[in-house]
Amino acid sequence: CALVAETCNVDIVSKSGSNGSVSLEVGGRTFCEPGAICRFLARNSSLEVKDMMQAGKVDELVDLSQVVAIHVNNCDSPASVLASVEAGLKGNFLVGNKMTLADLMMFAAVFPAFSSGSVSACPNLKKWFDSLSKHFAGALKKTGSPVLQPSNISLKAKSVSTSATTGNKRRTKDVAWSPRVPVGHTEFSWRNPNRKAMVGGKPVKTARTTASTASTASTAASTAVASDRWRMVGKFGVKDGEQEYQGVAFVCDDMVAPNSYFKDAQDHLPLSYAIIRGFASEDEMNRLDSFFRGKQHPDIKRTTFQGDDVEDHDDKVAGGKKNEIKSDPTEPEVFQLYANGGPFISSFSKFYQRLLDAKTAFGKLIGVEESELADVTFPQDIRHITYRETASCMWHKDDPTNHFNTIIMCARPGEDFEGGQLQFHPAEDPVDVDLKKGDAVIYSTPKVEHRVTETTKGIRKIFLVELKRASLAAKQQSSGHL
């Protein structure tokens, strides 16, 4: 229940009693059975599966997970009952191309067996388990196990504040139990997987979209034709002195469910992105690398992708013992300034103004009011990220209370690294966003689901800045929620 609640951004707000019961309160009504609670939370969340055949498979595996849990809890070997699951696992998830309730329930069921190393006959499931273990590292650290402990846990589905969703423990000390969402990176997303391209009134399978050379009108047009989902809406220019940078913008008409658990989600923004070629110079990228990785300002923190400090961690755990966080070489290495753009702006004022100008030009093209765009100036999250071999990033959406995220490629694909492909919505037919070194992509933060595939060779580096409305940041700061 804890993992499902976390995935659906539902707070665990109180604990009491010792009778082993669990309850969910929604709109004055209480649900008391763990299975019913998990299924209820999964509906209308990113865990929901629209396809009827896939939904049936999810239900089958959820029921099977209960059988597996019985075997594990009775200290029986679950290998035989897991054989069918092992045989059916063809990708990163048990059903389809995204995480479902089946993954969470099976993960909780097999956790004691896999974490103790007692299962060795299921290599695919072991890889799946290891991947989810890293993904839920924050939650496992708090609970010790995804298996429900004997206590009365009261869940309440409600809108959660920004402080309960930042995932950075430096800023959530007063939250008793909150979703472990990485700073500025909401782990799961909503999408409409049943949408089909239509030709002559009949659905057709769309080709894989590649936004690789969107700097020219002909390529941009072919990119838009390649998938019915994304269409080019125009070009824009960003001037910096005598230099002008050209951008091409795309919009997708897919229906995206609102981020209903976020009070200040900017869901009015369209599902959109733009590519700007040669946005950052070699000198600027080298300076950014030295500034962040060299920690040239004391406020720069080296963190995990989830926002936990790797060094100088100041949170305490039970008994006053210091909570040491160790880096994982298979995860991206992050150097971060969170809700504190001053050091970056003072050192890169001209570059930051270019970022703001790109935001404004892109925003106007996709229909955002100028008065609103003038307020989008607060750098909520600034990161320099290094992906080494085997590092990747799962499908997710960023903090929906922000407006735009700009990512700059700081390495040469095919030379400095291989793999590490940035992909955009939709997960079942993703758009490859092929950036050369120095190129930038800017996208609407509340809407664009994305991932980075595994880096198979070399080192991949990026730099990103997420922008929020300054008025909203001031409001959140005054209420202690930033």
N, C-alpha and C positions, 0 to 999 in steps of 0.2 A: 504494500500500500504506500509506503514511504517513497519508493522510486516512481510509482505511477503519479503520486501527488506532485512530486518534484517536476516530472516531465510536463505535467499539465499546469505548472505554475500555481499550485494550490498550497497555501500555508498550512503547516501543522501548528495550530495555535495553542494547544494545551495538552497536558498529560496528567492523568490521575488514575488512581485505582490500581488493582493488580489482578483483575479477573480475566485478562487476556482478550477482552472485547475491543472492537474497533468500530467507530461510528463516523458518519459523514453528515454534516448539517448543511442543507442547501435550501434557502428560501423558507426557513421554518420547518422543513421536513427532514427527518433523520433516517439515514440508511445504516444498517447494522452489520451486514455480512461482508467480509473482505472481498469476495468475488464480485458481488453486486456493486460494491464501491469502485473497484477497479474498472469494471465495464462502464459504469456511469461516468467516471472521470474521462475514460478514453473516448466516449462519444463527443462529437463536436470539438475535439482537440486534434492536435497534429498526429495522434496515434490512430485516429479513425481511418478505416479503410472503406472506400466507396465501392470498389469492385466486389460484386456479390460472391464470386468464386474465391477471391482472396480473403474476403471476410469470413467465409466458411472455413478456410484453412486456418485463419487466426483462432477461431473458436475451437477448432479441433486441437490445436497446439496448447491453448489455454487449459482445456480440460486435461490434456496429456500431462501438462506441467504439475497438476495436482497429484497424478499417479507417481510421477518422478519424485516429487517432494516426499511422498510417503515412503518410497524405497530409501531415499537418502536419510530421512529422519530415523528410519528403523535400522540404519547402518547396513542396509543391503547394497549390493553393487547395482548401480543404475545403468550399467553399460548395455544390458540387453534391451531395456526399454528405450534407451537413447539411440539404438542402432537405426531405427526408422527416421529419427530426426536428423542424424548424421547423414544418412543417404539422401535426404531431401534438401539439405543445405547447399545451395548453389552459389551464394554470394555473401555479402556482409551481414544480411539480415535473414531471419527465418522465413519471412513472407515478403516477396516483392523487393523494391529498391529503397525502402525506408523502414525506420523503426516502427514496430507495432506493439500492441499489448502482448502479443505472443512472445516477443523478445524479452520484455521486462519480467513476465511471469515465469518463463523458463529460466531466465538468469537467476531469479530468486530461488527457484527450486533446486538448481544444480550448484548453487554457490558453495555450500559446505564441501561437496565432493570435489569440485574443480580446484577450489582454493587450497584444499589439503593435498592435492596431487593424486587422489585415489582413482581417478579416471584417466586412462592412457590410450584407450582403444578408439578414441573419437578425435582425430587430429583437426578436422574441420570445425567441430564444435569447440575444441580447445582454442583455436584461433579466434573464433567468434566470441568466446567467453573472455579472452584476454583483451580484445578490443573494447568490449563493453565495460570491463573492469577499469580500464583507463578512463573511459568516458564518464563513469560514475564515481571516480576516485574521491571527489569532494563529498558526496553523499555517504560513501562507505566509511570515510574517515570520521564522519559525525556519528553514524549509527553503529559502526563496527560490523554491520552485516545488513543485507537487504531483507533478511528474514524478520518478520514481525516479532518483537520481543513481548513478553507478558506484561502488558500495561494497557490502560484505557487511553487510546489516542483519539482525540477529537479533531477532525478535519473540518475546515469551513471554506467553501468555495466563495471567494470574494476577490475584489480588485486588490492588487498588491501594490505597495508603493515602490518607487524606484530603489529605495534602500534595500528592499527585500528581493531585488532582482539583479543587482549589480554583480553579485558573485565575488566581489572583492572583500575579503574579511576585514580589511582595514576600515571599511566603511559600513559594516553590518554587525558591529559588536553588540548592538542592542536588540538584534533580531534573534529570537530564541531558536527558530528553525525556519530557514528560508530556502527557496529553490537555489541550487548551486549552478546558476547560470553564469558562464564566463563574462567578464567585464565587457559590456557592449556586444555580447554574442549570445542571443537567445538560442538555446540548443536545437529546438525543433520548430517546424513551420507548418503553415496551412497551405494547401494548394487544391486545385481542381483537376485531379488526374483523369477524369472522365471526359474532359473537353477534347473534341476531335476537330481536325481541319475538315472543312466542307468544300466539296467541288461538285457542282450540279446537284446540290441537295443531299449528297451522299458522303459519309465520313471516309476519309482517306488517311493512310499512315503518312506522317510528315517526315521529311529527311532530317538528319542531324544538322543542327545549325552551328556554324562557326563564324564568330565575329572577329576574324583574324586580321583583315585588312580594311577596316571600316573607314580609313582615311580618304578613300576615293569614292566618288558617287557610284561608279559601276559596281565596285565590290560591295558597297553598302546595300545597293539594290538587290544584288544576288543573295546577300546574307538574309535580307528580309524575305525574299521569295523562298529561301531554303526551308523556312518554317513558317507556318501560318500564325504561329504564336507571336513572334516579334516582327514589328514593322518599323522601318526608318521614318522618323518624323521630321528630320531636318538637320542642318548643320549650324554650327555657331563658332564664333571666334573669341579668343581670349588674348588681349593685347597686354604686353609687358614691355614698355618702352618701344623700341623699334621692332621687337619680336612679336609675332602673332601666332598663336597655337590654334590649330583647327580641330574641332570636335564634331562627332556625328552621334546623334541620339536615337535611341530605339525605345519603343513602348510595346508592352504586351497587354492584350485585352482580357487575359484570363481572370476569372473571378478569384480573389484572394480573401479568405475569411478574415474578419477584423481581429486585432490583438486584444481581445475583450478583457483580459486580465491586467492590462496596463492602463491606468487611469488617463495618462497623457499621451497615449499612442497617436502618432501622426498618420492615421489610416486614410486620410484624404489624399495623400500623395499617390500618383499613378505608379504602376509597376513599370519601372523604366531604368535605363542606364545609358551612359555615353562613353565613348573612347576618345581620348585626346593623345595624339601621337607626339613623341618627343617632348613631353611636358616638363621633365626634369633633366638638367644637364649632368654630365659626368661629374663635374666638380660639386654640384649640389648633392648628388647621391653619395659621394665620398664623404662630404661634410656631415651628412645625416648619419652615416654609418659610424663615423668617429664620435659624433656628439652623443648618440644613444648607446652604442655598444661600449664606448669609452666612459660612459656615465660622467660626462663633463659637467653635469649639474647634480647636486646632491638629491634632488627630488626624483630623479630618474630611478625607477625600480626595475630590477630584473624579476620577472614573474613567470609562473606557469601560464598556459593558455587560459586557464580558468581564473587568473587574476591573483593567485596566491603568491606572496613574496617568496622567492627562492632564497634570497639573502636578507639578513637583518629583519627576520620576521618578528613582529612585536605582539602577536596574539598569544594568549595563554590557554592552556588546556587544564583539565581537572588536576588539582593538586599544585598548581602554579608552575608546572613543568613547561619549559619553552617548547613551542611547537615548531620543530625543524621541518622545512619543506625541501626535499631534494629534487633536483632537476631530472627529467627523464629524456635521454638522448633520442627517443623515438617520437617525442612531441616537439612542436615548434618552440624555439627559444625567443622569448619576448622581452623587450626593453620598453618601458611604458611610462607615460605621463598621463595620469587619469584626473580629469576635472581640474587640471592645472596647466593651462597652455602657456602661461607667462614665460617660462624658460625657453620654450621652443619659439614663440613669437618674437622675443627679443633677439634671439640669435639668427632667425630666418625670416625677418619681417617682410622682405620683398617676395620671398617664396610663398609665405602665408597669404599675402595679399593676392597673389596669383591663384591660390586655391579658392579664396573667397570669390574672385572674379569668375572663375570657372563654375562655381556653385550657382552664381547669379545667372550666368548665361544659359546654363543647362536648365535651371529652374524655370526661367522665362519660357524656354522652348517647350517645356512639358506642361505649361499652363499655371504655374504657381504665381500668386500675386506678388508684385514688387515689394509691397509693404511687408509681407511675410518674409520674403527672401532677405530683406534688409535686416531682419531680426536674427537670421540664422548665421551667427558669428561666433558662437561659443564652442571651442574645441573640447568636446566631452571626453574623447579617448584618442590618444596619439600613441602609435606603436611602431617600433621597428622590429620586424619578425624574421627569423632565420629558420628555414626548413632544411634539415640535414637528411641524409638518406633514411628512408622508411617513414619520415614524418609526413603527416597529412592532416586534413581538417574535415570533419564530417559535415553533412548537410545541416545548415542552420540559417536562421535569420538574425540580424544584428539587433541591437537595442531599438525597439520601435518608438521610443520617445525621442530619438534623434531623427534628423531629416535626411542627411546625405553622408555617405562614406566614400572617400576617395582613396583608392589603392594605387600605388606607384610601383612598377616592377623595377627592382634594383639589381637584377642579375640577367645574364644572357641565356635565354632558353636554348637548349641544344648544345651550348658550349659550357656554361658554368654549371648547368644542371640538366637532368632529364626527368620526365614525368612532371609532377607538381602542376597539373593543369587546373586553372581556375574555371569553374563551371557555374552557370547560372540556371535558374528555373527554366523548365521543370525537371525534376529528378528523373522521371521516366524517359525523357528525351532531352538531355541537357544541352545548353549552349556552351560551346568552348570559347572562352574569352582569351584569345591569344594575344598577349602583350609582349612587345619587345622591350629591351632595357630602356628605361626612361619614359615609357608610355604610361598613361594613367587611365583608370576607369572610375567613373563616378556613378553611383546608383542610389535609388531611393531606399533608405535603410529599413523602413517598416515592411517593405513588400518583397524585396529580392532575396529569395532563398539561394544559397550558394554553398560550394564546397571547394576544397583543393585535393586533388588526387595524390596518391603517394609519390613522394620524390624518390625516384629509383636510383639516381646517381648524382653526385655533386652537392652543391649548396645553392638553395633558392632564397633570395632575400626580397622583402617588400617593405614598404613604408605606407602607413595609413593614417588618415585623420577623419574622425567622425564629428560632424557638426550638428549642433542643437540650437534651438532658439534661445537667445540670451535671456529673454524674459522668463522662459520656462526654467532655465538653469537657476536664475535668481530666486524664483518661487520655490524650487526644490531645495536650494541651499538654505533659505530662510526657515523651511520646515524640517531641516535636517535629513532630507531624503536624497541628497546628491552624494 
